[in-house]
Amino acid sequence: MLNKRKKVFASLLLILLVLGCTLFTTVYFMFLKPINIKLESTTFYINRDDNMDSVYIHLQESLQKPIPYGFKLLSTYKKYPKQIHTGKYTITNQDTSYSLFLKLFRGNQTPTKLVINNVRTLDQLAQKVGDQLMIESFEIQHYFDDIQFLDSLGYTKETLPALFIPNTYEVYWNIEVEDFFKRMGKEHLRFWNEERTKLAQEIGLSAIEVATLASIVEEETNANDEKPMVAGLYMNRLKRGMPLQADPTIKFALQDFAIKRITNKDLEVDSPYNTYIHTGLPPGPIRFASIQGLESVLNYSKHNYLYMCAKEDFSGKHNFATNLNDHMVNARKYWRALNQRKIYK
């Protein structure tokens, strides 16, 4: 009788062991086995208009294989189609059906790099951001004309470029427009720390004015080593109440940035950005000033130069002068070089 019981117990134990192994194997292959060990790390995006079908399509393209049954089972059980989270997601060769499902179900996105650089106009900014994030460019442009919103930030449409500090930022791909502006505001305050704010006060400029002057400096020269010199020249003019007479502001007023030679007719353009007619700084930046440009104004070179003219070798650098006579000598050299190259506009 005892032996019979032992046999029954052993049989039951064997059955349980087989069932346990079968269950473990099933769970492992369905939920815990890496989906594709040959897969390199890849990303895919879930947009606002995506539904479960399109998510499956994006996912299958990224996995390079059919959607695992375990993932589909979890999606159905947890009603994932009713709470799809937008975002940028990364899949690695270690991801299982379970870990991948949790990423999407919880909205555990991968941050993305937002690069803001070489921006001249607000429309260019909107396009550049729209190309990198889920935000559409027209959504950003809408806020450029929202006077109440701009006022809440402390800017006008003309001064708004001063808010942005061109750099590379880590953000979530599906960031909302207002959160984007808030983030840029935080980065602005991070840049304008106590030290830089004090420097601006010492030279008698606000942060917006520093950005405005820096934007002119950067349109004048691409040579970083020359920027503090150019900034110093314009500071000398501002202190003396002289018009800046900056050609880049004329190009901005005309909205023609391809002009290579400013004519007397161009100088007559009726615009508050015409620094040949109006003294002081223009209403706002004529481009998005880089950190290098901002620093060049805050730490401008001390000298007596009041005039500058592009060098006749077209190196992009300038000849500087302390008086009009010397400046005209430099100007004639440059005009001759333009004529020799037949550049009249």
Helices and strands as residue ranges (DSSP letters): H 2-27, I 28-32, E 42-46, H 52-63, H 69-77, G 80-82, E 87-91, H 97-106, E 112-115, H 122-132, H 137-144, H 147-153, G 160-163, E 168-171, H 177-191, H 194-202, H 207-220, H 227-240, H 247-254, G 266-268, H 291-298, E 307-310, E 318-321, H 324-340
